[in-house]
């Protein structure tokens, strides 16, 4: 139970800190305000970031789901506890550095956060009884992946990267295609529906954010969202692991 208590406290701290950073002010500006300072075509409409609330709700449910498993071999392990705490620490410190203008340091910490949450994701086997424990981490992992890609895009624009002569719109389409490939890979090989759903939410937000101003980006975002929906509905892997 001490592990659950520590995780619960860490999650409360992360929730308060993240909501304050994204919607209130940290170092004089919100995270969303900083993102919107630059013309990032990969950046979604502001409403997309409300998914943080869903992420935290599912993470609190994740903790709740462990309570009946205290005496079973499915109870959270020390490794899972450490990985989750590392993820939270990297998330908070990455945001702190982002708001202090240390973009490269923030990206390094966000990379470590992504690695930690991916490692935690891999600790859950593909079994039916593990789905309710795996789902919140899958949502968290997917959202962290999107933020990681967005952070790279922001950094490149901030450093005036010229994109090897390709237009910003074309690069946005390329990056979205890579994100779609990752989402479909996890859909197929990890029998994961939650991961691509988060990306669909984000891509629709990108389409709305760009509107008619960037028709190539908007069209690609909607098309790739459709591809992921088809993948969710029709991409089947022999669910032998889900016994």
MIDOSE-1310 file (N, C-alpha, C; in nm, 2 decimals, decimal comma, always signed):
residues 243
xxxx	+0,08/-0,12/+0,00/+0,00/+0,00/+0,00/+0,09/+0,13/+0,00; +0,21/+0,12/+0,06/+0,29/+0,23/+0,06/+0,33/+0,28/-0,08; +0,34/+0,18/-0,18/+0,37/+0,22/-0,31/+0,26/+0,30/-0,38; +0,13/+0,25/-0,35/+0,02/+0,32/-0,40/+0,01/+0,46/-0,35
xxxx	+0,04/+0,47/-0,22/+0,03/+0,60/-0,15/+0,13/+0,70/-0,22; +0,25/+0,65/-0,24/+0,35/+0,74/-0,30/+0,31/+0,78/-0,44; +0,26/+0,68/-0,52/+0,22/+0,71/-0,65/+0,10/+0,81/-0,65; +0,01/+0,79/-0,56/-0,11/+0,88/-0,55/-0,07/+1,03/-0,52
xxxx	+0,03/+1,04/-0,43/+0,08/+1,18/-0,40/+0,15/+1,24/-0,52; +0,23/+1,16/-0,58/+0,30/+1,21/-0,70/+0,21/+1,25/-0,81; +0,10/+1,18/-0,83/+0,00/+1,21/-0,93/-0,07/+1,33/-0,90; -0,10/+1,35/-0,77/-0,17/+1,48/-0,73/-0,08/+1,60/-0,76
xxxx	+0,05/+1,59/-0,73/+0,14/+1,70/-0,75/+0,15/+1,72/-0,90; +0,16/+1,62/-0,98/+0,17/+1,63/-1,13/+0,05/+1,70/-1,19; -0,07/+1,66/-1,14/-0,20/+1,71/-1,19/-0,20/+1,86/-1,16; -0,18/+1,90/-1,04/-0,18/+2,04/-1,00/-0,08/+2,12/-1,08
xxxx	+0,04/+2,07/-1,09/+0,15/+2,14/-1,16/+0,12/+2,16/-1,31; +0,07/+2,05/-1,37/+0,05/+2,05/-1,52/-0,07/+2,14/-1,55; -0,18/+2,13/-1,47/-0,29/+2,22/-1,50/-0,26/+2,37/-1,48; -0,18/+2,40/-1,38/-0,13/+2,53/-1,36/-0,05/+2,58/-1,47
xxxx	+0,04/+2,49/-1,52/+0,14/+2,53/-1,63/+0,06/+2,55/-1,76; -0,03/+2,47/-1,79/-0,10/+2,47/-1,92/-0,21/+2,58/-1,93; -0,28/+2,61/-1,82/-0,40/+2,69/-1,83/-0,38/+2,82/-1,74; -0,30/+2,82/-1,65/-0,28/+2,94/-1,56/-0,15/+3,00/-1,61
xxxx	-0,06/+3,02/-1,52/+0,07/+3,08/-1,55/+0,18/+3,02/-1,47; +0,29/+3,00/-1,54/+0,42/+2,95/-1,48/+0,53/+3,03/-1,54; +0,60/+3,11/-1,46/+0,70/+3,20/-1,51/+0,64/+3,30/-1,61; +0,52/+3,35/-1,58/+0,45/+3,46/-1,65/+0,38/+3,42/-1,77
xxxx	+0,37/+3,29/-1,81/+0,29/+3,25/-1,93/+0,24/+3,11/-1,91; +0,14/+3,07/-1,98/+0,09/+2,94/-1,98/+0,16/+2,86/-2,09; +0,17/+2,73/-2,08/+0,23/+2,64/-2,18/+0,17/+2,66/-2,32; +0,04/+2,67/-2,32/-0,04/+2,69/-2,45/+0,00/+2,82/-2,51
xxxx	+0,02/+2,93/-2,43/+0,06/+3,06/-2,48/+0,19/+3,05/-2,55; +0,28/+2,98/-2,48/+0,42/+2,96/-2,54/+0,42/+2,89/-2,67; +0,34/+2,78/-2,68/+0,33/+2,70/-2,80/+0,27/+2,79/-2,91; +0,18/+2,87/-2,88/+0,11/+2,96/-2,98/+0,20/+3,08/-3,03
xxxx	+0,31/+3,10/-2,97/+0,40/+3,21/-3,01/+0,46/+3,19/-3,14; +0,47/+3,06/-3,18/+0,53/+3,03/-3,31/+0,43/+2,97/-3,40; +0,45/+2,99/-3,54/+0,35/+2,92/-3,63/+0,39/+2,78/-3,66; +0,34/+2,69/-3,56/+0,37/+2,55/-3,57/+0,25/+2,48/-3,64
xxxx	+0,27/+2,43/-3,76/+0,16/+2,37/-3,83/+0,11/+2,24/-3,76; +0,20/+2,18/-3,69/+0,17/+2,05/-3,62/+0,09/+2,08/-3,49; +0,09/+2,21/-3,45/+0,02/+2,24/-3,32/-0,13/+2,23/-3,34; -0,20/+2,17/-3,25/-0,35/+2,16/-3,26/-0,42/+2,28/-3,21
xxxx	-0,55/+2,28/-3,23/-0,63/+2,39/-3,16/-0,62/+2,37/-3,01; -0,64/+2,48/-2,94/-0,62/+2,49/-2,80/-0,71/+2,39/-2,72; -0,82/+2,35/-2,77/-0,91/+2,26/-2,69/-0,85/+2,12/-2,68; -0,76/+2,09/-2,77/-0,70/+1,95/-2,77/-0,63/+1,93/-2,64
xxxx	-0,57/+2,03/-2,58/-0,49/+2,01/-2,46/-0,58/+1,98/-2,34; -0,71/+1,99/-2,35/-0,80/+1,95/-2,24/-0,79/+1,79/-2,22; -0,73/+1,72/-2,31/-0,71/+1,58/-2,29/-0,63/+1,55/-2,17; -0,55/+1,65/-2,12/-0,48/+1,63/-1,99/-0,57/+1,59/-1,88
xxxx	-0,69/+1,65/-1,88/-0,79/+1,61/-1,77/-0,83/+1,46/-1,78; -0,85/+1,42/-1,91/-0,88/+1,28/-1,93/-0,77/+1,19/-1,89; -0,65/+1,23/-1,92/-0,53/+1,15/-1,89/-0,52/+1,13/-1,74; -0,54/+1,24/-1,66/-0,52/+1,23/-1,52/-0,64/+1,16/-1,46
xxxx	-0,76/+1,17/-1,51/-0,87/+1,09/-1,46/-0,84/+0,94/-1,47; -0,79/+0,90/-1,59/-0,76/+0,76/-1,61/-0,65/+0,72/-1,53; -0,55/+0,80/-1,50/-0,44/+0,76/-1,41/-0,49/+0,74/-1,27; -0,58/+0,83/-1,22/-0,64/+0,81/-1,09/-0,72/+0,68/-1,08
xxxx	-0,79/+0,65/-1,19/-0,86/+0,52/-1,20/-0,76/+0,40/-1,20; -0,65/+0,42/-1,27/-0,54/+0,32/-1,27/-0,50/+0,29/-1,13; -0,48/+0,39/-1,04/-0,45/+0,36/-0,90/-0,56/+0,29/-0,83; -0,68/+0,33/-0,86/-0,80/+0,27/-0,79/-0,81/+0,12/-0,83
xxxx	-0,78/+0,09/-0,96/-0,79/-0,05/-1,00/-0,69/-0,14/-0,94; -0,59/-0,08/-0,88/-0,49/-0,17/-0,81/-0,53/-0,20/-0,67; -0,62/-0,13/-0,61/-0,65/-0,15/-0,47/-0,71/-0,29/-0,44; -0,80/-0,34/-0,53/-0,85/-0,48/-0,50/-0,74/-0,59/-0,53
xxxx	-0,63/-0,55/-0,58/-0,53/-0,65/-0,62/-0,41/-0,66/-0,52; -0,43/-0,60/-0,40/-0,32/-0,59/-0,31/-0,26/-0,73/-0,27; -0,34/-0,83/-0,27/-0,29/-0,96/-0,23/-0,27/-1,05/-0,35; -0,27/-1,00/-0,47/-0,25/-1,08/-0,59/-0,12/-1,05/-0,65
xxxx	-0,08/-1,14/-0,75/+0,04/-1,12/-0,82/+0,03/-1,02/-0,93; -0,09/-0,96/-0,94/-0,11/-0,85/-1,04/-0,09/-0,71/-0,98; -0,06/-0,71/-0,85/-0,04/-0,58/-0,78/+0,08/-0,51/-0,84; +0,08/-0,38/-0,83/+0,19/-0,30/-0,89/+0,33/-0,34/-0,84
xxxx	+0,42/-0,35/-0,92/+0,56/-0,40/-0,88/+0,65/-0,28/-0,85; +0,76/-0,31/-0,78/+0,85/-0,20/-0,75/+0,91/-0,14/-0,88; +0,93/-0,22/-0,99/+0,98/-0,16/-1,11/+0,87/-0,07/-1,17; +0,75/-0,11/-1,17/+0,64/-0,02/-1,23/+0,63/+0,11/-1,15
xxxx	+0,65/+0,10/-1,02/+0,64/+0,21/-0,93/+0,75/+0,31/-0,96; +0,87/+0,26/-0,98/+0,99/+0,35/-1,01/+0,97/+0,41/-1,15; +0,93/+0,33/-1,24/+0,91/+0,39/-1,38/+0,80/+0,50/-1,38; +0,69/+0,48/-1,30/+0,59/+0,58/-1,30/+0,64/+0,71/-1,23
xxxx	+0,71/+0,69/-1,12/+0,76/+0,81/-1,05/+0,87/+0,88/-1,14; +0,95/+0,81/-1,21/+1,05/+0,87/-1,30/+0,97/+0,95/-1,41; +0,87/+0,89/-1,46/+0,79/+0,96/-1,56/+0,73/+1,09/-1,51; +0,68/+1,09/-1,39/+0,62/+1,21/-1,33/+0,73/+1,32/-1,31
xxxx	+0,84/+1,27/-1,26/+0,95/+1,37/-1,23/+1,00/+1,43/-1,36; +1,02/+1,35/-1,47/+1,06/+1,40/-1,59/+0,96/+1,50/-1,65; +0,83/+1,47/-1,63/+0,73/+1,55/-1,69/+0,73/+1,69/-1,62; +0,74/+1,70/-1,49/+0,74/+1,82/-1,42/+0,87/+1,90/-1,45
xxxx	+0,98/+1,84/-1,45/+1,11/+1,91/-1,48/+1,12/+1,96/-1,62; +1,06/+1,88/-1,71/+1,06/+1,92/-1,85/+0,97/+2,05/-1,87; +0,86/+2,05/-1,81/+0,77/+2,17/-1,81/+0,84/+2,29/-1,75; +0,91/+2,27/-1,64/+0,98/+2,38/-1,57/+1,08/+2,44/-1,67
xxxx	+1,16/+2,35/-1,73/+1,26/+2,40/-1,83/+1,20/+2,47/-1,95; +1,09/+2,41/-2,00/+1,02/+2,47/-2,11/+0,98/+2,62/-2,08; +0,93/+2,64/-1,96/+0,88/+2,77/-1,92/+1,00/+2,87/-1,89; +1,12/+2,81/-1,87/+1,24/+2,89/-1,84/+1,31/+2,92/-1,97
xxxx	+1,26/+2,87/-2,09/+1,32/+2,89/-2,21/+1,43/+2,80/-2,25; +1,45/+2,69/-2,17/+1,56/+2,59/-2,19/+1,50/+2,48/-2,27; +1,48/+2,51/-2,40/+1,40/+2,41/-2,48/+1,48/+2,28/-2,51; +1,61/+2,29/-2,52/+1,68/+2,16/-2,55/+1,68/+2,07/-2,42
xxxx	+1,70/+2,14/-2,31/+1,70/+2,06/-2,18/+1,56/+2,00/-2,16; +1,46/+2,08/-2,19/+1,32/+2,04/-2,18/+1,30/+1,92/-2,27; +1,35/+1,92/-2,39/+1,33/+1,81/-2,48/+1,40/+1,68/-2,44; +1,52/+1,70/-2,38/+1,59/+1,58/-2,32/+1,51/+1,52/-2,21
xxxx	+1,46/+1,60/-2,13/+1,38/+1,55/-2,01/+1,25/+1,49/-2,06; +1,19/+1,55/-2,17/+1,07/+1,49/-2,23/+1,10/+1,36/-2,29; +1,22/+1,35/-2,35/+1,26/+1,22/-2,41/+1,27/+1,11/-2,31; +1,33/+1,15/-2,19/+1,34/+1,05/-2,08/+1,20/+1,02/-2,03
xxxx	+1,11/+1,11/-2,03/+0,97/+1,08/-1,98/+0,91/+0,98/-2,08; +0,93/+1,00/-2,21/+0,87/+0,91/-2,31/+0,93/+0,77/-2,29; +1,06/+0,76/-2,27/+1,12/+0,63/-2,25/+1,06/+0,56/-2,13; +1,05/+0,64/-2,02/+1,00/+0,58/-1,90/+0,86/+0,53/-1,91
xxxx	+0,77/+0,61/-1,97/+0,63/+0,57/-1,98/+0,62/+0,45/-2,08; +0,70/+0,45/-2,18/+0,70/+0,34/-2,28/+0,75/+0,21/-2,21; +0,85/+0,22/-2,12/+0,90/+0,10/-2,05/+0,79/+0,05/-1,95; +0,71/+0,15/-1,89/+0,60/+0,11/-1,81/+0,49/+0,04/-1,89
xxxx	+0,47/+0,10/-2,00/+0,37/+0,04/-2,10/+0,40/-0,11/-2,13; +0,53/-0,13/-2,15/+0,57/-0,27/-2,19/+0,56/-0,37/-2,07; +0,54/-0,32/-1,95/+0,53/-0,41/-1,84/+0,40/-0,48/-1,83; +0,30/-0,43/-1,91/+0,17/-0,49/-1,90/+0,15/-0,59/-2,02
xxxx	+0,14/-0,71/-1,99/+0,12/-0,81/-2,10/-0,02/-0,80/-2,16; -0,03/-0,86/-2,28/-0,15/-0,85/-2,36/-0,25/-0,96/-2,31; -0,30/-0,94/-2,19/-0,40/-1,03/-2,14/-0,52/-0,95/-2,10; -0,64/-1,02/-2,11/-0,76/-0,95/-2,08/-0,77/-0,89/-1,94
xxxx	-0,72/-0,96/-1,85/-0,73/-0,91/-1,71/-0,64/-0,79/-1,68; -0,55/-0,76/-1,78/-0,46/-0,65/-1,76/-0,50/-0,53/-1,83; -0,61/-0,54/-1,91/-0,65/-0,43/-2,00/-0,69/-0,30/-1,92; -0,76/-0,32/-1,81/-0,80/-0,20/-1,73/-0,68/-0,13/-1,66
xxxx	-0,57/-0,21/-1,64/-0,45/-0,15/-1,59/-0,37/-0,09/-1,70; -0,37/-0,15/-1,82/-0,29/-0,10/-1,93/-0,35/+0,02/-2,00; -0,48/+0,03/-2,01/-0,55/+0,14/-2,08/-0,50/+0,28/-2,04; -0,50/+0,31/-1,91/-0,46/+0,45/-1,87/-0,31/+0,48/-1,91
xxxx	-0,23/+0,38/-1,90/-0,09/+0,40/-1,94/-0,08/+0,42/-2,09; -0,16/+0,34/-2,16/-0,16/+0,36/-2,31/-0,20/+0,50/-2,35; -0,30/+0,56/-2,28/-0,35/+0,69/-2,31/-0,24/+0,79/-2,28; -0,17/+0,77/-2,16/-0,07/+0,86/-2,12/+0,05/+0,85/-2,21
xxxx	+0,09/+0,73/-2,26/+0,20/+0,71/-2,35/+0,17/+0,78/-2,48; +0,05/+0,76/-2,53/+0,02/+0,82/-2,66/+0,02/+0,97/-2,66; -0,03/+1,03/-2,55/-0,03/+1,18/-2,54/+0,11/+1,23/-2,52; +0,19/+1,16/-2,45/+0,33/+1,20/-2,43/+0,41/+1,19/-2,56
xxxx	+0,38/+1,09/-2,64/+0,44/+1,08/-2,78/+0,40/+1,20/-2,86; +0,28/+1,24/-2,86/+0,23/+1,36/-2,94/+0,30/+1,48/-2,89; +0,31/+1,50/-2,76/+0,38/+1,62/-2,71/+0,53/+1,62/-2,74; +0,59/+1,50/-2,75/+0,73/+1,49/-2,79/+0,75/+1,54/-2,93
xxxx	+0,66/+1,49/-3,02/+0,67/+1,53/-3,16/+0,65/+1,68/-3,17; +0,55/+1,73/-3,10/+0,52/+1,88/-3,10/+0,64/+1,96/-3,05; +0,70/+1,91/-2,95/+0,82/+1,98/-2,89/+0,93/+1,99/-3,00; +0,96/+1,88/-3,07/+1,06/+1,88/-3,17/+1,02/+1,98/-3,28
xxxx	+0,90/+1,98/-3,32/+0,85/+2,08/-3,42/+0,88/+2,22/-3,38; +0,84/+2,25/-3,25/+0,86/+2,38/-3,19/+1,01/+2,42/-3,19; +1,09/+2,33/-3,15/+1,23/+2,36/-3,14/+1,29/+2,39/-3,28; +1,25/+2,31/-3,38/+1,30/+2,34/-3,52/+1,26/+2,47/-3,57
xxxx	+1,13/+2,51/-3,55/+1,09/+2,64/-3,59/+1,16/+2,75/-3,52; +1,18/+2,73/-3,39/+1,24/+2,83/-3,30/+1,39/+2,86/-3,35; +1,45/+2,75/-3,40/+1,59/+2,76/-3,45/+1,59/+2,79/-3,60; +1,48/+2,82/-3,66/+1,47/+2,86/-3,80/+1,53/+2,76/-3,89
xxxx	+1,50/+2,63/-3,87/+1,54/+2,52/-3,95/+1,47/+2,53/-4,09; +1,55/+2,52/-4,19/+1,49/+2,54/-4,33/+1,43/+2,42/-4,39; +1,44/+2,30/-4,33/+1,38/+2,19/-4,38/+1,42/+2,13/-4,51; +1,55/+2,15/-4,54/+1,61/+2,10/-4,67/+1,54/+2,14/-4,79
xxxx	+1,48/+2,26/-4,79/+1,41/+2,32/-4,90/+1,27/+2,28/-4,91; +1,22/+2,19/-4,83/+1,08/+2,15/-4,83/+0,99/+2,25/-4,75; +0,87/+2,27/-4,79/+0,78/+2,36/-4,72/+0,74/+2,31/-4,59; +0,70/+2,41/-4,50/+0,66/+2,37/-4,37/+0,54/+2,28/-4,37
xxxx	+0,45/+2,31/-4,47/+0,33/+2,23/-4,48/+0,36/+2,08/-4,51; +0,46/+2,06/-4,61/+0,50/+1,93/-4,65/+0,56/+1,86/-4,53; +0,64/+1,93/-4,45/+0,71/+1,86/-4,34/+0,60/+1,82/-4,23; +0,50/+1,91/-4,22/+0,39/+1,87/-4,12/+0,32/+1,75/-4,16
xxxx	+0,30/+1,73/-4,29/+0,24/+1,61/-4,35/+0,33/+1,49/-4,32; +0,45/+1,50/-4,35/+0,55/+1,39/-4,33/+0,55/+1,35/-4,18; +0,55/+1,45/-4,09/+0,56/+1,42/-3,95/+0,43/+1,35/-3,90; +0,31/+1,40/-3,95/+0,19/+1,34/-3,92/+0,18/+1,19/-3,97
xxxx	+0,24/+1,17/-4,09/+0,24/+1,03/-4,15/+0,32/+0,94/-4,06; +0,44/+0,99/-4,01/+0,52/+0,91/-3,92/+0,44/+0,88/-3,79; +0,37/+0,98/-3,74/+0,29/+0,96/-3,62/+0,18/+0,85/-3,64; +0,12/+0,86/-3,76/+0,02/+0,76/-3,79/+0,08/+0,62/-3,80
xxxx	+0,20/+0,61/-3,86/+0,26/+0,48/-3,87/+0,29/+0,42/-3,73; +0,34/+0,51/-3,64/+0,36/+0,46/-3,50/+0,23/+0,41/-3,44; +0,13/+0,49/-3,45/+0,00/+0,46/-3,39/-0,05/+0,32/-3,45; -0,04/+0,30/-3,58/-0,09/+0,18/-3,64/+0,00/+0,06/-3,60
xxxx	+0,13/+0,09/-3,58/+0,22/-0,02/-3,54/+0,17/-0,07/-3,40; +0,14/+0,02/-3,31/+0,10/-0,02/-3,17/-0,04/-0,08/-3,18; -0,12/-0,03/-3,27/-0,26/-0,09/-3,28/-0,24/-0,24/-3,32; -0,15/-0,27/-3,41/-0,14/-0,41/-3,47/-0,06/-0,50/-3,37
xxxx	+0,06/-0,45/-3,33/+0,15/-0,54/-3,26/+0,12/-0,54/-3,11; +0,05/-0,44/-3,06/+0,01/-0,44/-2,91/-0,14/-0,44/-2,89; -0,21/-0,47/-3,00/-0,36/-0,48/-2,99/-0,41/-0,36/-2,91; -0,36/-0,24/-2,95/-0,39/-0,12/-2,87/-0,48/-0,02/-2,95
xxxx	-0,60/+0,00/-2,89/-0,70/+0,09/-2,96/-0,68/+0,23/-2,90; -0,65/+0,24/-2,77/-0,64/+0,37/-2,71/-0,53/+0,46/-2,77; -0,42/+0,41/-2,80/-0,31/+0,49/-2,86/-0,35/+0,56/-2,98; -0,40/+0,50/-3,09/-0,44/+0,57/-3,21/-0,56/+0,67/-3,18
xxxx	-0,65/+0,64/-3,09/-0,76/+0,73/-3,06/-0,71/+0,86/-3,02; -0,61/+0,86/-2,93/-0,55/+0,99/-2,89/-0,49/+1,07/-3,01; -0,42/+1,00/-3,10/-0,37/+1,07/-3,22/-0,48/+1,12/-3,31; -0,59/+1,05/-3,32/-0,70/+1,10/-3,40/-0,76/+1,23/-3,34
xxxx	-0,77/+1,23/-3,21/-0,81/+1,35/-3,13/-0,72/+1,47/-3,17; -0,59/+1,44/-3,16/-0,49/+1,54/-3,19/-0,49/+1,59/-3,33; -0,51/+1,49/-3,43/-0,50/+1,53/-3,57/-0,63/+1,61/-3,61; -0,74/+1,57/-3,56/-0,86/+1,66/-3,58/-0,84/+1,80/-3,53
xxxx	-0,77/+1,81/-3,41/-0,74/+1,94/-3,36/-0,64/+2,01/-3,45; -0,55/+1,94/-3,51/-0,46/+2,01/-3,61/-0,53/+2,06/-3,73; -0,63/+1,98/-3,78/-0,71/+2,02/-3,89/-0,79/+2,15/-3,86; -0,85/+2,15/-3,74/-0,93/+2,27/-3,69/-0,84/+2,39/-3,67
xxxx	-0,72/+2,36/-3,61/-0,62/+2,47/-3,59/-0,57/+2,54/-3,71; -0,55/+2,46/-3,82/-0,50/+2,51/-3,95/-0,62/+2,56/-4,04; -0,73/+2,50/-4,03/-0,85/+2,55/-4,11/-0,82/+2,56/-4,25; -0,87/+2,66/-4,31/-0,85/+2,68/-4,46/-0,72/+2,75/-4,49
xxxx	-0,65/+2,79/-4,39/-0,52/+2,86/-4,41/-0,41/+2,77/-4,46; -0,42/+2,64/-4,42/-0,32/+2,54/-4,47/-0,40/+2,42/-4,51; -0,45/+2,42/-4,63/-0,54/+2,32/-4,68/-0,47/+2,18/-4,69; -0,34/+2,18/-4,73/-0,27/+2,06/-4,74/-0,26/+1,99/-4,60
xxxx	-0,22/+2,07/-4,50/-0,21/+2,01/-4,36/-0,35/+1,97/-4,31; -0,45/+2,05/-4,33/-0,58/+2,01/-4,28/-0,63/+1,89/-4,35; -0,62/+1,88/-4,48/-0,66/+1,76/-4,56/-0,59/+1,64/-4,51; -0,46/+1,65/-4,50/-0,37/+1,53/-4,45/-0,41/+1,49/-4,31
xxxx	-0,44/+1,58/-4,22/-0,47/+1,55/-4,09/-0,60/+1,47/-4,08; -0,70/+1,52/-4,16/-0,83/+1,45/-4,17/-0,82/+1,31/-4,23; -0,74/+1,31/-4,34/-0,72/+1,18/-4,41/-0,65/+1,08/-4,32; -0,55/+1,12/-4,25/-0,47/+1,03/-4,17/-0,56/+0,99/-4,05
xxxx	-0,64/+1,07/-4,00/-0,74/+1,04/-3,89/-0,83/+0,93/-3,94; -0,88/+0,94/-4,07/-0,96/+0,83/-4,13/-0,88/+0,70/-4,14; -0,75/+0,71/-4,18/-0,67/+0,59/-4,19/-0,66/+0,52/-4,05; -0,65/+0,60/-3,95/-0,64/+0,54/-3,81/-0,77/+0,48/-3,77
xxxx	-0,88/+0,54/-3,80/-1,01/+0,49/-3,77/-1,03/+0,35/-3,84; -0,99/+0,35/-3,97/-1,00/+0,22/-4,04/-0,91/+0,12/-3,97; -0,79/+0,16/-3,93/-0,70/+0,07/-3,86/-0,76/+0,01/-3,73; -0,83/+0,10/-3,66/-0,89/+0,05/-3,54/-1,00/-0,05/-3,56
xxxx	-1,08/-0,02/-3,67/-1,20/-0,10/-3,70/-1,16/-0,23/-3,76; -1,06/-0,23/-3,85/-1,04/-0,35/-3,94/-0,90/-0,41/-3,92; -0,81/-0,34/-3,86/-0,68/-0,41/-3,85/-0,68/-0,51/-3,74; -0,67/-0,63/-3,77/-0,68/-0,74/-3,67/-0,55/-0,82/-3,66
xxxx	-0,51/-0,84/-3,54/-0,40/-0,93/-3,52/-0,45/-1,05/-3,44; -0,40/-1,17/-3,47/-0,45/-1,29/-3,40/-0,44/-1,26/-3,25; -0,55/-1,25/-3,18/-0,55/-1,21/-3,04/-0,51/-1,33/-2,94; -0,41/-1,40/-2,98/-0,37/-1,52/-2,90/-0,32/-1,47/-2,76
xxx	-0,27/-1,35/-2,76/-0,21/-1,31/-2,63/-0,32/-1,26/-2,54; -0,44/-1,24/-2,59/-0,55/-1,18/-2,51/-0,63/-1,28/-2,44; -0,58/-1,40/-2,42/-0,65/-1,51/-2,35/-0,65/-1,49/-2,20
